[in-house]
């Protein structure tokens, strides 16, 4: 194995956590067995070329906690406590992982809050931005500036540098308090997805304006695009939650230059998008669509699962969603209609100004170390192991060992750990390389993941495998990823507030968001547009003005 050189109170938070837990019992979970399995020896990994520091000698024990979900599966004889990752940490890094509890992802925050209240803060764990601030203010987590400076590997530093906001979002008062869990922020930008086969059948041109979008919605509702012979289609899918990655409304509002739910600069100040006057025209357009049957009459009670059923049964051919929607749920269209094909479009605009897709930083969680933990540098070493050997590796043996294999696709090995961060630029960079390879029919410069996508796209064009349309729609020429590249070149608008919740925000924002969602839903369903005006006044009076002042004070302190 290749070796890399080694580079150089509680009361306040308890009161907050008691409030969070007051209405429910502590979440249950699986506690760790009294003894943890030991490693199998370094020889088990000798066939791999890994970048490693010198291991701890003697080994150290790290108490951690982890969230899993129903999709987490194991090879026979393995568990969350004994698997290739726990053995690698033990045998290669000298770090014995002791998961003191394991819970379903939906229960993680509640269980973690209860654990911290009990005075048993884990050594290493992950938190959201609000808890990061609370733990910092209660002196329960350790600053990581010095250990990051001394231990972060080249790959880790490069990944963090790809997102200028990442380390800032993890810093409080100028101190690095966590390792941000990074990803591609641009991936949250909404696109417009339309059934291309319906457009072709009905001789509909690509939408160039919001007027075109409204026209397509009307035709998809009235002209029987699915050929069923009955009036069973709607023009635009909308989920009851209004905002999100699937059938959300952010992209629709963006077409009217409105930016709901985010903070953006206007007149030299950060302003909240949902109270701006541009919201009115978008709301009125949605209200008209609903009145004309182009939005499901029951959208207010339909979650993503119900939306997926509508798409699977070809009763809808247009939705606003993120780049990966073809994988889920749009591919469900082929269950009943093998020729179904969805195409992504940049957001059309209501006027001559280009529409800008809104998006937010992908950093929403942070890896932290307890103030009482003697080895906070272990966190950085575990992250380095991931970035150097997994994110940057093109070695198939390493990927098979630590990620999983094609003969057991339901066993995803990296779900067994908390220290996974992703490369923010990899999607756009890989998309450019892949499209160039497709144009030249030369895959020689592709990495393993890109080569896999290359083969699938060729299978669509060369072999007529219709199911491969999902890769064509996402990563092919003119596909979703190429649109994201265009958005990233200055054609989007990013949420400019990325810090931990401000005091009044933490206290009142959830209530204000509920008021906002109720207003949007009711106006779409027919309430007078003046309800929006009343919402704006209520939002400002019930804490919004205070939050705006706090957000701008944060901006001044974090230029």
Residue pairs with C-beta under 8 A, 6 or more apart in sequence:
1 45
1 46
1 48
1 49
1 50
1 52
2 49
2 50
2 51
2 52
3 51
3 52
3 53
3 54
4 51
4 52
4 53
4 153
4 388
6 53
6 54
7 150
7 151
7 152
7 153
8 150
9 138
9 139
9 140
10 119
10 138
10 140
11 138
12 134
12 137
12 138
13 116
13 134
13 135
13 137
13 138
13 140
14 116
14 117
16 134
17 113
17 114
17 116
17 117
17 134
18 117
20 110
20 113
21 110
21 113
21 114
21 117
24 110
26 110
26 111
26 114
27 103
27 107
27 110
27 111
27 114
28 103
28 107
28 111
29 101
29 102
29 103
29 104
29 107
29 111
30 101
30 102
30 103
31 100
31 101
32 81
32 98
32 99
32 100
32 101
32 102
33 81
36 61
36 81
36 82
36 86
36 96
36 97
36 98
37 81
37 82
37 86
37 87
38 90
38 96
39 86
39 87
39 88
39 90
39 91
40 87
40 91
41 91
42 91
42 92
44 87
44 91
45 88
45 91
45 92
45 401
47 397
48 395
48 397
48 398
48 401
49 395
49 398
50 92
50 388
50 389
50 398
51 153
51 384
51 388
51 389
52 92
52 93
52 385
53 93
53 381
53 384
55 92
55 93
55 94
55 95
56 93
56 94
56 95
56 375
56 378
57 94
58 94
59 90
59 94
59 95
59 96
60 94
60 95
60 96
60 374
60 375
60 378
61 96
61 98
62 95
62 96
62 97
62 98
62 123
62 124
62 373
62 375
62 378
63 98
63 100
63 122
63 123
63 124
64 97
64 98
64 99
64 100
64 122
64 123
64 124
64 125
64 418
65 99
65 100
65 101
65 102
65 103
65 108
65 111
65 112
65 115
65 122
65 125
66 80
66 99
66 102
66 416
66 417
66 418
67 102
67 103
67 104
67 105
67 107
67 108
68 80
68 102
68 103
68 104
68 105
68 415
69 104
69 105
69 106
70 104
71 410
71 412
71 415
72 80
72 412
72 415
72 416
73 410
73 411
73 412
74 80
74 83
74 411
75 83
75 408
75 411
78 84
80 99
80 102
80 416
81 99
83 413
83 416
84 401
84 402
84 413
84 416
85 97
85 402
85 413
85 414
85 416
85 417
86 97
86 416
88 385
88 402
89 95
89 96
89 97
89 382
89 385
90 96
90 97
92 385
93 378
93 381
93 382
93 385
95 378
95 381
95 382
100 115
100 120
100 122
101 111
101 115
103 111
109 128
109 131
112 125
112 127
112 131
113 131
115 121
115 122
116 135
116 140
121 140
121 370
121 371
121 372
122 370
123 369
123 370
123 373
123 375
123 378
124 367
124 368
124 369
124 370
124 373
124 378
124 379
124 382
124 418
125 367
125 368
125 418
126 181
126 365
126 366
126 367
126 368
126 418
127 135
127 178
127 365
127 366
127 368
128 364
128 365
128 366
129 169
129 364
129 365
129 366
129 499
129 500
129 501
130 500
130 501
130 506
132 141
132 170
132 172
132 177
132 178
132 366
132 368
132 500
133 172
133 500
133 501
133 506
135 141
135 177
135 368
136 172
136 173
136 177
139 371
140 370
140 371
141 177
141 178
141 368
141 369
141 370
141 371
142 368
142 369
142 370
142 371
142 373
142 376
143 175
143 176
143 177
144 176
144 177
144 178
144 179
144 369
144 376
144 379
144 380
145 175
145 176
147 376
147 377
147 379
147 380
148 176
148 179
148 380
150 377
151 377
151 380
151 381
151 384
152 160
152 380
152 383
152 384
153 384
153 387
153 388
154 388
155 384
155 387
155 388
155 391
155 392
156 380
156 383
156 384
156 387
156 388
156 421
159 182
159 387
159 391
159 421
159 422
159 423
159 424
160 166
160 167
160 180
160 182
162 182
162 423
162 424
162 425
163 180
163 182
163 185
163 361
163 362
163 363
163 424
165 185
165 361
165 363
165 498
166 180
166 182
166 361
166 363
166 424
167 176
167 180
168 498
168 558
169 180
169 361
169 363
169 366
169 498
169 499
170 176
170 177
170 178
170 179
170 180
170 363
170 366
171 177
172 500
177 366
177 368
178 366
178 367
178 368
179 366
179 367
179 368
179 379
179 380
179 383
179 421
180 363
180 365
180 366
180 421
181 363
181 364
181 365
181 366
181 367
181 420
181 421
181 422
182 362
182 363
182 421
182 422
182 423
182 424
183 362
183 363
183 421
183 422
183 424
184 362
184 422
184 423
184 424
184 425
184 426
184 427
184 428
185 359
185 360
185 361
185 362
185 363
185 424
185 494
186 359
186 427
186 428
186 484
186 487
186 488
186 492
187 322
187 323
187 324
187 359
187 362
187 427
187 484
188 245
188 322
188 359
188 360
188 362
189 322
189 323
189 357
189 358
189 359
189 484
189 487
189 492
190 248
190 250
190 251
190 254
190 320
190 321
190 322
190 347
190 357
190 358
191 251
191 320
191 321
191 322
191 323
191 325
191 344
191 345
191 346
191 347
191 357
191 480
191 483
191 484
192 207
192 213
192 251
192 318
192 320
192 344
192 345
192 346
192 347
192 348
193 318
193 319
193 320
193 321
193 325
193 326
193 330
193 342
193 343
193 344
193 345
194 207
194 216
194 317
194 318
194 342
194 343
194 345
195 220
195 225
195 317
195 318
195 333
195 340
195 341
195 342
196 341
196 342
196 343
197 337
197 339
197 340
197 341
198 204
198 220
198 225
198 226
198 317
199 205
199 206
199 216
199 343
201 225
202 219
202 223
202 225
204 216
204 219
205 212
206 343
206 345
207 213
207 216
207 345
207 348
208 348
209 348
209 349
209 350
210 255
210 256
210 285
210 348
210 349
210 350
211 350
212 348
213 252
213 255
213 318
213 348
214 285
214 289
216 235
216 318
217 235
217 236
217 289
217 294
217 318
218 235
218 292
218 294
219 225
219 235
220 233
220 234
220 235
220 294
220 316
220 317
220 318
221 231
221 233
221 234
221 235
221 292
221 293
221 294
222 231
224 230
224 231
224 233
225 233
225 317
226 232
226 233
226 314
226 315
226 317
226 337
232 315
233 314
233 315
233 316
233 317
234 293
234 294
234 295
234 296
234 310
234 315
234 316
235 289
235 294
235 295
235 316
235 317
235 318
236 252
236 289
236 294
236 295
236 316
236 318
236 319
236 320
237 247
237 296
237 307
237 310
237 311
237 316
237 318
237 319
238 247
238 249
238 286
238 295
238 296
238 299
238 319
238 524
239 246
239 247
239 248
239 299
239 302
239 303
239 304
239 307
240 299
240 300
240 301
240 302
240 303
240 521
241 248
241 303
241 304
241 517
242 248
242 249
242 517
242 520
242 521
243 249
243 250
243 260
243 261
244 304
245 321
245 322
245 324
245 325
246 304
246 307
246 319
246 321
246 322
246 325
246 328
246 329
247 304
247 307
247 319
247 320
247 321
248 320
248 321
249 260
249 286
249 320
249 520
250 259
250 260
250 261
250 320
250 357
250 358
251 320
251 321
251 347
251 357
252 282
252 285
252 286
252 320
253 259
253 260
253 278
253 279
253 282
254 347
254 355
254 356
254 357
254 358
254 493
255 282
255 347
255 348
255 349
255 350
255 355
256 278
256 279
256 281
256 282
256 285
256 350
257 278
257 349
257 350
257 353
257 355
257 356
258 273
258 276
258 278
258 279
258 281
258 282
259 273
259 276
259 358
259 493
260 273
260 274
260 279
260 516
260 520
261 273
261 274
261 358
261 513
261 516
262 272
262 273
262 358
262 360
262 493
262 494
262 495
262 496
262 497
263 270
263 271
263 272
263 273
263 495
263 496
263 497
263 551
264 270
264 271
264 273
264 358
264 493
264 495
264 496
265 271
265 496
266 276
269 548
269 552
270 496
270 497
270 548
270 551
270 552
270 555
271 548
272 539
272 544
272 547
272 548
273 279
273 358
274 516
274 539
275 535
275 536
275 539
275 540
275 544
279 532
280 529
280 532
281 350
283 520
283 523
283 524
283 529
283 532
284 529
286 295
286 523
286 524
287 523
287 524
287 525
287 526
287 529
289 295
290 297
290 299
290 524
290 525
290 526
291 526
295 524
296 302
296 310
299 524
300 521
300 525
302 310
304 329
307 316
307 319
307 329
308 328
308 329
308 332
310 316
311 319
311 329
311 330
311 332
311 333
312 329
312 332
312 333
312 335
312 336
313 336
314 333
314 336
314 337
314 340
319 325
323 344
323 474
323 480
323 481
323 483
323 484
324 474
324 480
325 342
325 480
326 342
326 469
326 470
326 473
326 474
326 480
327 470
327 474
330 342
330 470
330 473
331 467
331 469
331 470
333 340
333 342
334 340
334 466
334 467
334 469
338 466
339 466
340 469
341 466
341 469
341 473
342 469
342 473
343 473
344 473
344 474
344 479
344 480
344 483
345 483
346 355
346 357
346 483
346 486
346 487
346 491
347 355
347 356
347 357
348 355
349 355
354 491
356 487
356 491
356 492
356 493
357 487
357 491
357 492
357 493
358 492
358 493
358 494
358 495
359 487
359 492
359 493
359 494
359 495
360 494
360 495
360 498
361 494
361 495
361 498
362 424
363 498
367 379
367 383
367 418
367 419
368 379
369 376
369 378
369 379
379 419
382 417
382 419
383 419
383 421
385 419
386 417
386 419
386 420
386 421
387 421
389 398
389 402
390 398
390 399
390 402
390 403
390 414
390 420
391 421
391 422
391 423
391 426
393 399
394 447
394 448
396 448
399 448
402 413
402 414
403 412
403 413
403 414
404 411
404 412
404 413
404 414
414 420
427 481
427 484
428 481
428 484
428 485
428 488
430 447
430 449
430 450
431 475
431 479
431 481
431 482
431 484
431 485
432 485
433 445
433 446
433 450
434 446
434 450
434 453
434 454
434 475
435 475
435 476
435 477
435 482
436 445
437 443
437 444
437 445
437 446
437 450
437 454
438 454
438 457
438 458
438 476
438 477
439 477
443 450
443 451
443 454
446 454
453 471
453 475
456 468
456 471
457 468
457 471
457 472
457 475
457 476
459 465
459 468
460 466
460 468
460 469
460 471
460 472
461 472
472 479
473 479
473 480
474 480
474 481
475 481
496 555
497 551
497 554
497 555
499 554
499 558
501 509
502 547
502 550
502 551
502 554
503 550
504 543
504 546
504 547
504 550
505 547
505 550
505 551
507 543
508 542
508 543
508 546
508 547
509 543
509 547
511 542
511 543
512 539
512 542
512 543
512 544
512 547
515 535
515 538
515 539
515 542
516 535
516 539
519 531
519 532
519 535
522 531
523 529
523 531
523 532
